[in-house]
Amino acid sequence: MTPHQALPQSRLLIAIPMKDPQFAKSRLATVLPEEARKRLAMGLYKQTLAFFSAFRKTSGIRYDLLVVTGSEQVADLARAHGAYTLPEDACEGLNGAVSAAAQWAAACGYHTLCVVPADIADHDEAEFTRLLSCEMAERSVVLCPAHDQGTNALLVAPPTALPFAYGNKSFHRHLAHAERLGLSTRILPLPGIAQDIDTSTDLALHLPGFSEGKPAAVRGATGSVVRSPS
């Protein structure tokens, strides 16, 4: 979809980058075969879409959704949940995908962009309400660090104000870029949003039994249930 075809219903766009499932969760290759990694990635992605579809209604917060992906299967699911989609150039990686989302958001006239990964283990409504309710100045950023010092949620206004630097310990690079550019910067640690599933340790903590193919469910601190994808 081109920018002129998108008609923002709000000032906020939530972007979810989601790579083709066949290439997802490569860091789990030592504990999960390829098919299981695909199931895990798609299960977490479906959970994320379902959360944001429901959260829009229960929270009263107005936002649009955009999924950036190179997978038609992923894009079809996004559209079924009322999200816009944007093709991903796999050669440009995560930073390229998020940068494309930022450019798209700016071209469509959104005031603020929120980048959220597709693999958060436990979607806490109270945490996302707190994050998405942040007052955003004209040049500002809110950073939610991951448990491993990555960046698990990022809120930026305007959408192109910050160069994206995802990768190992990206929180520190994002913070340095924001300070260098003089952006109004807020660090917002949120324990639920901080937890994603990237490594075997994450898998054992949040989805015990998944690597053996057993049914698994863990109840998060907020009472939500994260299930082993089937």
Secondary structure, 3 states (H helix, E strand, C coil): CCHHHCCCCCCEEEEEECCCHHHCCHHHCCCCCHHHHHHHHHHHHHHHHHHHHHHHHHHCCCCEEEEEECCHHHHHHHHHCCCEEEECCHHHHHHHHHHHHHHHHHHHCCCEEEECCCCECCCCHHHHHHHHCCCCCCCEEEEEECCCCCEEEEEEECCCCCCCCCCCCHHHHHHHHHHHCCCEEEECCCCCCCCECCCHHHHHHHCCCHHHCCCCEEECCCCCEEECCC
